[in-house]
Amino acid sequence: MTDEKLRVGICEQFDDGAQPHFKRLLEGYNIEYLEYKNTLEIIKSLLDGEIDLAGISGLSAFDLGFSAESSVSGLEISTFLPRRDPTLVIVGKNNLDHLPRRGKIFAKSELIRRQLRRFRRDLNLLSKTDLKLDGIEHENLIEKLGDLYDNNDLDGYVIERSLWNVFGKEGRRHTLGMQIGNDTSRQRFIPPPLRGFSLLISRVGFPHSILKEINDEQSMISFRVESKLFLELGKDDLLGINASIRRISTISKSLLDEGGIISDILEEKISNIDKLDDNSEKPVQMVEVILETLDKKGQITYSLEKKYVPSDDEYRILKICLDEWNSINELKN
């Protein structure tokens, strides 16, 4: 930690919930925040030397050109904050199982609407266009959805957790989770990629050691994997991607709960890693990667999962992942 004041640029407008995340985790540092209209203005100010760091979301960083294998000239990702929960929530008094038949549910993303159709085919799923909300975003969108719900024009609405955390009213909300568990309904919602990341961008040469206490390796791995896959797969809006770091014991349990077939090779590998986990002070972890898309009616799911330990050849594994996903798409088409 340093006593030197750091000038950090952040967006005035909502940026995937990154701004309050920075202010909370950097509370112990000597920080002066400067607000800008958009990320392009922040980056220009950074390049001009007017600020020390740009605090932006993973989504904004990706849009600027930062990914696993690319960056903006003269700049680099200096610090990855621990990732925020990337899942979505459904706001309303009932969870999905207990929504009224033909219940009216709003979901902005077509991917999520298809996932909802998979789980409850009877639901009446509505978009922004259906509700005449095109062009309305962030706080105003949450306010409009809340009014529609209060007036019984909606039985619930699905939004990203980060949006609810910043603008949501007091009220009940239910997580649309990513794990199947032993639920025979196989309810699962893989979110759109790159949600929940908060990154600090610096000029090349900025001393990373200043903020090394809060730099999160798990977040770095997840961003690297998701950004590479999303970029290579053409930034497909109908693609759910999630890369997470999980304890090997947790993965073993979830595989058994889900009733999946474990190959002899994977079973042996998990067994060997489990032994290391038992004898190690630091839990042994694996990277779990999930890709998912669905047909328009939500009746067919196309999914691919990979699990590997961080010491494996990540480049080779992700290349195999991309090749297999492209093969799945060829069958789909």
C-alpha positions as CSV (number, residue, x, y, z in Angstrom):
1,M,0.0,0.0,0.0
2,T,1.2,3.5,-0.8
3,D,0.5,6.9,0.8
4,E,0.8,8.6,-2.6
5,K,-2.5,9.8,-4.0
6,L,-3.7,7.9,-7.1
7,R,-6.0,9.6,-9.5
8,V,-8.5,7.1,-10.9
9,G,-10.9,7.8,-13.7
10,I,-14.4,6.2,-13.6
11,C,-17.6,6.6,-15.7
12,E,-20.4,8.8,-14.6
13,Q,-22.9,6.4,-16.0
14,F,-23.6,2.8,-15.0
15,D,-20.7,0.5,-16.1
16,D,-21.7,-3.0,-15.1
17,G,-21.6,-2.0,-11.5
18,A,-17.9,-1.5,-11.5
19,Q,-17.8,2.0,-9.9
20,P,-19.1,1.1,-6.4
21,H,-16.9,-2.0,-6.5
22,F,-13.8,0.2,-6.9
23,K,-14.8,2.5,-4.2
24,R,-15.5,-0.3,-1.8
25,L,-12.3,-2.3,-2.4
26,L,-10.0,0.7,-2.7
27,E,-11.3,2.3,0.4
28,G,-8.0,1.9,2.2
29,Y,-6.0,3.6,-0.5
30,N,-5.4,7.3,-1.1
31,I,-7.6,7.7,-4.1
32,E,-9.1,10.7,-5.9
33,Y,-11.9,9.7,-8.3
34,L,-12.5,11.7,-11.4
35,E,-15.7,11.1,-13.3
36,Y,-16.0,11.1,-17.1
37,K,-18.9,10.8,-19.5
38,N,-17.6,7.6,-21.1
39,T,-14.7,5.2,-21.2
40,L,-13.2,6.8,-24.3
41,E,-12.8,10.0,-22.4
42,I,-11.2,8.1,-19.5
43,I,-8.7,6.4,-21.8
44,K,-7.8,9.7,-23.5
45,S,-7.2,11.3,-20.0
46,L,-5.0,8.3,-19.1
47,L,-2.9,8.5,-22.2
48,D,-2.5,12.2,-21.7
49,G,-1.2,11.6,-18.2
50,E,-4.0,13.4,-16.4
51,I,-4.9,10.3,-14.3
52,D,-2.9,7.3,-13.0
53,L,-5.5,4.6,-13.6
54,A,-8.7,4.0,-15.5
55,G,-11.3,2.0,-13.5
56,I,-13.7,0.3,-15.9
57,S,-15.7,-2.9,-16.3
58,G,-14.5,-6.0,-18.1
59,L,-17.2,-5.3,-20.7
60,S,-16.0,-1.8,-21.4
61,A,-12.3,-3.0,-21.5
62,F,-13.3,-5.6,-24.0
63,D,-15.1,-3.0,-26.2
64,L,-12.0,-0.9,-26.1
65,G,-9.8,-3.7,-27.4
66,F,-8.5,-5.5,-24.2
67,S,-8.8,-9.3,-24.3
68,A,-6.6,-12.3,-23.6
69,E,-4.3,-11.6,-26.5
70,S,-4.7,-7.9,-27.2
71,S,-4.6,-4.5,-25.6
72,V,-4.7,-0.8,-26.4
73,S,-1.3,0.6,-27.6
74,G,0.6,2.0,-24.6
75,L,-1.8,0.7,-22.1
76,E,-2.2,-2.6,-20.1
77,I,-4.5,-4.1,-17.5
78,S,-2.8,-3.3,-14.2
79,T,-5.1,-4.9,-11.6
80,F,-8.0,-7.4,-11.6
81,L,-10.4,-6.9,-8.7
82,P,-12.1,-10.0,-7.3
83,R,-15.0,-10.8,-9.7
84,R,-18.5,-9.8,-8.7
85,D,-21.3,-12.4,-9.1
86,P,-22.1,-12.5,-12.9
87,T,-25.5,-14.2,-12.5
88,L,-28.9,-12.8,-13.2
89,V,-31.9,-12.4,-10.9
90,I,-35.6,-12.5,-11.4
91,V,-37.4,-9.8,-9.4
92,G,-40.8,-10.7,-8.0
93,K,-42.5,-12.4,-5.1
94,N,-42.2,-15.9,-6.8
95,N,-39.3,-17.9,-8.1
96,L,-39.5,-19.6,-11.5
97,D,-41.2,-22.7,-10.1
98,H,-44.1,-20.8,-8.6
99,L,-44.8,-18.1,-11.2
100,P,-48.4,-18.1,-12.4
101,R,-49.2,-20.0,-15.5
102,R,-48.6,-17.9,-18.6
103,G,-46.9,-15.3,-16.3
104,K,-45.7,-12.1,-18.0
105,I,-41.9,-12.0,-17.6
106,F,-39.5,-9.4,-19.0
107,A,-36.0,-10.3,-20.0
108,K,-33.8,-7.9,-22.1
109,S,-31.5,-10.6,-23.5
110,E,-32.8,-13.0,-26.2
111,L,-30.4,-15.6,-24.7
112,I,-32.1,-15.4,-21.3
113,R,-35.5,-15.5,-22.9
114,R,-34.6,-18.8,-24.6
115,Q,-33.3,-20.2,-21.3
116,L,-36.6,-19.2,-19.7
117,R,-38.5,-21.0,-22.5
118,R,-36.4,-24.1,-21.8
119,F,-37.5,-24.1,-18.2
120,R,-41.1,-22.9,-18.4
121,R,-42.6,-23.1,-21.9
122,D,-45.9,-21.6,-20.7
123,L,-44.3,-18.2,-19.7
124,N,-45.2,-15.1,-21.7
125,L,-41.7,-13.6,-22.3
126,L,-41.5,-9.9,-23.1
127,S,-38.7,-7.8,-24.6
128,K,-38.0,-4.0,-24.3
129,T,-39.8,-3.6,-27.7
130,D,-42.8,-5.4,-26.4
131,L,-43.1,-3.1,-23.5
132,K,-42.2,0.0,-25.5
133,L,-39.0,0.5,-23.4
134,D,-36.5,0.8,-26.3
135,G,-33.8,3.4,-25.6
136,I,-34.4,3.3,-21.8
137,E,-31.5,2.0,-19.8
138,H,-30.1,1.5,-16.3
139,E,-31.9,3.4,-13.5
140,N,-34.8,4.6,-15.7
141,L,-35.3,1.0,-17.0
142,I,-35.4,-0.4,-13.4
143,E,-37.9,2.3,-12.4
144,K,-40.2,1.5,-15.4
145,L,-40.0,-2.2,-14.8
146,G,-40.8,-1.7,-11.1
147,D,-43.9,0.4,-12.0
148,L,-45.1,-2.3,-14.5
149,Y,-44.7,-4.9,-11.8
150,D,-46.4,-2.8,-9.1
151,N,-49.3,-2.3,-11.6
152,N,-49.6,-6.0,-12.2
153,D,-48.5,-5.6,-15.8
154,L,-45.6,-7.9,-15.1
155,D,-45.3,-11.0,-13.0
156,G,-41.5,-10.6,-12.8
157,Y,-38.5,-9.2,-14.6
158,V,-35.0,-10.6,-15.2
159,I,-32.0,-8.3,-14.9
160,E,-28.3,-8.6,-14.3
161,R,-27.4,-8.8,-10.7
162,S,-25.1,-5.8,-11.0
163,L,-27.9,-3.6,-12.2
164,W,-30.2,-4.6,-9.4
165,N,-27.4,-4.1,-6.8
166,V,-27.0,-0.5,-8.0
167,F,-30.5,0.6,-8.8
168,G,-32.9,-2.0,-7.4
169,K,-35.6,-1.2,-4.9
170,E,-36.2,-3.2,-1.8
171,G,-37.9,-6.4,-2.8
172,R,-37.6,-10.1,-3.4
173,R,-35.4,-11.4,-6.1
174,H,-34.3,-14.9,-6.9
175,T,-30.9,-15.9,-8.4
176,L,-30.9,-17.6,-11.8
177,G,-28.1,-19.9,-10.9
178,M,-25.5,-21.7,-13.1
179,Q,-25.3,-25.0,-11.2
180,I,-27.7,-27.9,-12.0
181,G,-27.2,-29.8,-8.8
182,N,-29.5,-32.8,-8.3
183,D,-32.6,-30.9,-9.5
184,T,-34.3,-33.1,-12.1
185,S,-35.7,-30.0,-13.8
186,R,-32.0,-29.2,-14.8
187,Q,-32.6,-25.5,-14.3
188,R,-29.5,-23.6,-15.4
189,F,-28.8,-20.1,-16.6
190,I,-25.3,-19.5,-18.1
191,P,-25.0,-15.6,-18.2
192,P,-23.8,-13.6,-21.1
193,P,-19.9,-13.3,-21.1
194,L,-17.7,-10.9,-19.3
195,R,-20.1,-9.7,-16.6
196,G,-18.9,-8.9,-13.1
197,F,-15.3,-7.8,-13.9
198,S,-13.7,-4.6,-12.5
199,L,-10.4,-3.7,-14.0
200,L,-7.8,-1.0,-13.5
201,I,-6.0,0.0,-16.7
202,S,-2.7,1.8,-16.6
203,R,0.0,3.1,-18.9
204,V,2.7,0.6,-19.7
205,G,5.3,0.8,-16.9
206,F,3.0,1.7,-14.1
207,P,4.2,-0.1,-11.0
208,H,1.8,-3.0,-10.5
209,S,3.2,-3.6,-7.0
210,I,1.2,-0.6,-5.7
211,L,-2.1,-2.5,-5.8
212,K,-0.8,-6.1,-5.6
213,E,-2.7,-6.8,-2.4
214,I,-6.0,-6.6,-4.2
215,N,-5.0,-8.1,-7.6
216,D,-7.0,-11.3,-8.0
217,E,-5.5,-14.2,-10.1
218,Q,-8.8,-16.0,-10.4
219,S,-10.5,-13.0,-11.9
220,M,-7.5,-12.6,-14.3
221,I,-7.9,-16.3,-15.5
222,S,-11.6,-16.0,-15.9
223,F,-11.3,-12.7,-17.9
224,R,-8.6,-14.2,-20.1
225,V,-10.7,-17.3,-20.9
226,E,-14.0,-15.6,-21.5
227,S,-12.6,-12.8,-23.6
228,K,-10.7,-15.2,-25.8
229,L,-13.7,-17.4,-26.4
230,F,-16.1,-14.6,-26.9
231,L,-13.8,-12.9,-29.4
232,E,-13.0,-16.1,-31.3
233,L,-16.7,-16.9,-31.6
234,G,-17.6,-13.6,-33.2
235,K,-19.1,-11.8,-30.2
236,D,-22.3,-13.9,-30.5
237,D,-25.2,-12.3,-28.5
238,L,-26.9,-15.7,-28.2
239,L,-23.9,-17.3,-26.5
240,G,-23.6,-17.8,-22.7
241,I,-20.1,-18.2,-21.5
242,N,-18.8,-18.6,-17.9
243,A,-15.3,-19.4,-16.7
244,S,-14.9,-19.9,-13.0
245,I,-12.4,-21.2,-10.6
246,R,-13.7,-24.0,-8.3
247,R,-12.3,-26.4,-5.8
248,I,-11.7,-29.8,-7.2
249,S,-13.7,-31.3,-4.3
250,T,-16.7,-29.1,-5.3
251,I,-16.4,-30.1,-9.0
252,S,-16.3,-33.8,-8.0
253,K,-19.4,-33.5,-5.9
254,S,-21.3,-31.6,-8.6
255,L,-20.5,-34.2,-11.2
256,L,-21.8,-36.9,-9.0
257,D,-25.0,-34.9,-8.1
258,E,-25.7,-34.2,-11.8
259,G,-25.4,-37.8,-12.6
260,G,-22.9,-37.2,-15.4
261,I,-20.6,-39.9,-16.9
262,I,-17.0,-39.2,-16.0
263,S,-14.4,-40.7,-18.3
264,D,-11.7,-42.9,-16.9
265,I,-9.1,-40.3,-17.7
266,L,-11.0,-37.5,-16.0
267,E,-11.9,-39.7,-13.0
268,E,-8.3,-40.7,-12.5
269,K,-7.2,-37.1,-12.8
270,I,-9.8,-35.9,-10.3
271,S,-8.7,-38.6,-7.9
272,N,-5.1,-37.7,-8.1
273,I,-5.8,-34.0,-7.6
274,D,-8.1,-34.8,-4.7
275,K,-5.1,-36.5,-2.9
276,L,-3.1,-33.3,-3.4
277,D,-6.1,-31.3,-2.1
278,D,-6.2,-33.4,1.1
279,N,-2.5,-32.8,1.7
280,S,-2.3,-29.2,0.8
281,E,-2.9,-26.1,3.0
282,K,-4.1,-24.3,-0.2
283,P,-7.1,-25.9,-1.8
284,V,-6.4,-27.4,-5.3
285,Q,-8.6,-25.7,-7.9
286,M,-9.7,-26.2,-11.5
287,V,-10.9,-23.9,-14.2
288,E,-14.4,-24.7,-15.3
289,V,-15.5,-23.4,-18.7
290,I,-19.1,-23.6,-19.9
291,L,-20.5,-22.5,-23.3
292,E,-24.2,-22.6,-24.1
293,T,-26.7,-21.5,-26.6
294,L,-30.3,-22.6,-27.5
295,D,-32.6,-22.8,-30.4
296,K,-35.3,-20.2,-30.8
297,K,-38.0,-22.2,-29.0
298,G,-35.7,-23.2,-26.1
299,Q,-36.2,-26.8,-26.8
300,I,-32.7,-27.7,-27.9
301,T,-29.6,-26.8,-25.8
302,Y,-26.1,-26.8,-27.3
303,S,-23.6,-26.9,-24.5
304,L,-19.9,-27.6,-24.0
305,E,-17.9,-27.9,-20.8
306,K,-14.2,-28.1,-20.1
307,K,-12.4,-28.5,-16.8
308,Y,-8.6,-28.1,-16.4
309,V,-6.1,-27.2,-13.7
310,P,-4.3,-23.9,-14.1
311,S,-1.0,-25.6,-14.7
312,D,-2.4,-27.3,-17.8
313,D,-1.7,-26.0,-21.3
314,E,-4.5,-23.5,-21.4
315,Y,-3.9,-22.5,-25.0
316,R,-4.2,-26.0,-26.3
317,I,-7.3,-26.7,-24.2
318,L,-9.1,-23.6,-25.4
319,K,-8.1,-24.4,-29.0
320,I,-9.8,-27.8,-28.6
321,C,-12.8,-26.1,-26.9
322,L,-13.2,-23.8,-29.9
323,D,-12.8,-26.6,-32.4
324,E,-15.4,-28.7,-30.6
325,W,-17.8,-25.8,-30.4
326,N,-17.5,-25.1,-34.1
327,S,-18.2,-28.7,-34.8
328,I,-21.4,-28.4,-32.6
329,N,-22.4,-25.4,-34.6
330,E,-22.0,-27.3,-37.9
331,L,-24.3,-30.0,-36.6
332,K,-26.8,-27.3,-35.5
333,N,-26.9,-25.7,-38.9
